Amino acid sequence: MKFDYLELIKDNQVATVWLSRPDVHNAFNEGVIGELQTCFDALAHDDDVRVVVLAGRGKSFSAGADLNWMKKAGEASVDENIADAKRLAKMLHTLATLNKPTIARVQGAALGGGMGLVSACDICVASTHAKFATSEVRLGLAPSTISPYVVRAIGERQARRYFLTAERIDADTALHIGLAHEICEPDALDETLDKIIHAILQGAPFAQCASKSLIDMVANRPIDDQLLDETAKHIATLRQGAEAKEGLTAFLNKRTPNWIV
């Protein structure tokens, strides 16, 4: 695939999607959103890819919306604005529900929609130079399309503060509130990322996909008979699968399972 705004690099079961507009801090426009959608759709069907890393070229991960794109949107009709926002919402949802693990590699600023991308990923690894913000209110807007993923990442209570204040969130705070899973010095970012990727590749791919859907199934639900029944059916189905049989056989025979290459 050839892109104007992205770079896609595949290596050893890992696909790294680079936002590649460093001159404008990897800001969003309709072209970026469309290419990310195309890229995520393709990676979902690529069996050679086990892990997807989202990264940004240059100083910033992503500074959010391109100001020229926002100005254009402000002059468009209501219907055009709704269609435009739906494309962004669909892209974020595709990332958030991708059928394989996703990791945000954050070396600098991740603002507005950039923080939305980070929150939509399963895992966030950030440098100590990283900065985050839901900065929309300072532009007379709200973090509407990114809100489901940011609230899921940091919780409603923290979202009430940062949606309203648009304060910059430093790396230590991001770790404290659950937005980042690991923080490290900038020169250790890729080493830290590689350790997490190595851990992911030890697991079975379908089981990881099932584990992602399991979290969505049980999160914020009461532990009642219906949920107990659903989780029992979930594990019972997996037990009958080829991966589970391979994993158990490999364990008993003290060999490496076939998903580790």
N, C-alpha and C positions, 0 to 999 in steps of 0.2 A: 504493500500500500504506500502511496505517495501522498504526503500532506504538505500544506503550505504553512501551517501553524504548529505542527507537532513533529516530533521524531519518535519513531517506534524502533526499539532495539530489542532483539530476542537473543538470549544466551543461556544455555543450560537450564531450560524449562522456565526461565524468568523473562517476562516481557516488561521492559521499562518504557513507559509513555512519558516523553519529555515535552512539557509545555515549552515552546520555543519562540517566544516573542520577548527576548530579554530587554530590548530597547524600550518597551512599554511595560516592563515588569510582569510579563505574561498575563496581561489583562484580557478579560473575556470580550469577545464580540460574537456575532452570529456565526462567523466562520469557525472560531475555536470550538463553540458549542457543537456545531455540526460535525466537525472532525472528531471530537471526543466521542460523540454518539456512534459514529461509524467505527471508530477504533474499538470501543468497548463491545459493540455488537459482534465484531469479528473475533475478538479475543475470547468471548464466551463460547465460541464454537471451535476454538483451536485446541485440540487435545494435546498438542506438544507444549502448551503453556500451563504451568502449575501455579504460578504466582504472578500477580500484576503489581508493578511499582509505578506510582505516579510521582513525577518529579518536575522541577522547573529549572530551566537554564538561567544563568546570570545570578544577580544578587537576590532576587525574590522568587518565592514559590509561585504566588499569583497575587497581584494587588487588587483583584476583584474585577469589576466591570470597567470596560473601556469607556472613557468619558465621551468620546464621539458616538459610540453605540448608545449610551444612555441618553445623550442629547437627541439623537435620531428617534429613540423610543418615545421621548417626551413629546415629540411633534407628530407621532403616529396616532391613528385612531384607536379607540378602545379595543375593537376586535383584533387589530394588528398587534396591540400590546399583549392581549391575552394569548394569542397564538405564539408570540415570541417567548413569553414567560413559560408557556407549556413546553416549548422545546428545551428550555433550560431545566425545568422540573423533570422532564423525561430523562434527560441525560444524567442528572444526579441520581435518579431512581435506578437507572441501569447500572451505574457504578455501585450503588449501595446494595444491589441485589445480585451482583455478578456471581456466577457459580464457582468462583475460585477465590482464594484469599487475596486481598488488596492491601497495599501498604503505601502510605503517604511519606515521602522523603522530603522533609521541610528544612531547607537551609537558610531561609530568610523570611520575608514578610508573607503571610497568608491572610489576606484581608477580604471581608465581604464574601463574595463567591468563592474566593480562594480558601477561606475557612470552611465554607460549605463542602468543597471537594475533600478537604482533610477529614471532616466529620463523616462524610459518606464512606470513606475507606474503613476497613476493618481495624487497621493498626496505623499508628502514627509514630514515626521516629523523627525527632527534631533536634537541630543543633541549638546550642546555647545562644546563638544569634537570632533564632526564630522569633517572630512576633505575630500575634494573631489578633483579630478584632472582627466583631460584627459592626461595621462602621456606618451602616445604612442611615441611621437616624440623623447623622450629621449632614446628609444630603437630602433630607426631607423624605426619606423612604423607610421601609421596614425590611428585615431579612426574611422575606416571605417564603421564597422557594427553598432556601437552605434551612429553614427553621426545623423541619422534622429531624434532620440529621444532626444539627447542632444541639437541639434539646436532648436527643437520644445520647449524644456524646457527653455532655456536661451536666445534664439534668435541668429540670425546670427552675430550681432555685437560683442556680448560677446564671441561667439564661435571662432571668428577670433583671439581674444586675447588668450583664454585658450587652443585652439588646438595648437597654435604655441609656447606658452611659457611653457606649462605643469606645470604652477604654482599651488601650493596647494591653494585651495579655502576653507577658514575657514567658520564656520557656519554663522557668521554675513553676510559675502559676499554672501554665498549661498542664504540666505534670500533676500538680496538686489537685486540679479540678477534673482530671480524667480525660482531657483532650489529647494529650500526648502520653504514649506508653513508655517511651524511652527518650531521654535527652542526653546529649554528649557534646564534647567539643567539636567544632566544625571538621577538623581533620580526622575525627574518628567516626564520622557519620556513616560512611560506606561500610566500615568494619562492623559497626553496630547493626546496620541493615542486613549484612551478610549472615550474621549469627541468627537473626530471626528467620531469614529465608531458609537457612540450613535446617532449623527446627521444623518449619512448615513442611519441607520436602521429606521429612521422616514419616509424615502422616499419609493416610490414604486419601486420594483426591475426592472420591465420591463421599466418603465419610466426612470430609471437611465441608463439602457443599451441604450435606445433611445437617452438620453441626451449625452452620450459618442459619439455615432455615429453622432449626430447633430454637435458637435464641429468639428469633422473631415470633415463633409460636408461643413461647412461654413468658416473654417479657411483659411485665405490668398486668399480669392476669392473676386472679385468685387461685390458690392451690386447692382446687375442688375436684370432685369426682370426674368431671369432664376433662380437666387437664391431666389428671392421673391416667385416664383412659387413653388420651391422645399420646402421651409420652410412652406408655407401654406399647402401643401399636407402632410407634416410631422406632423403638429399639428392636421390637420383634421383627419388623420388616428388614432392618439392617442385618440382623443375625442370619437371615436367610440368603444374604447377598454374597456375591463372589469375593468381594473385598474382605468381608469378615472371615470367610472360610480360608482365604489365602493368609490373612493375618494370623489366625489361630494356628494353622499348619506350620507357618514359618516360625512362630514362637516355640511350638512344641519340638520342632526339628532343629532349632537353634540356627536358623539361616535368615538371610535378609529377605523381606517380602519383595514381591516383584515390582512394586511401585517405586522402590528406591533404585535409581540407576547410577 
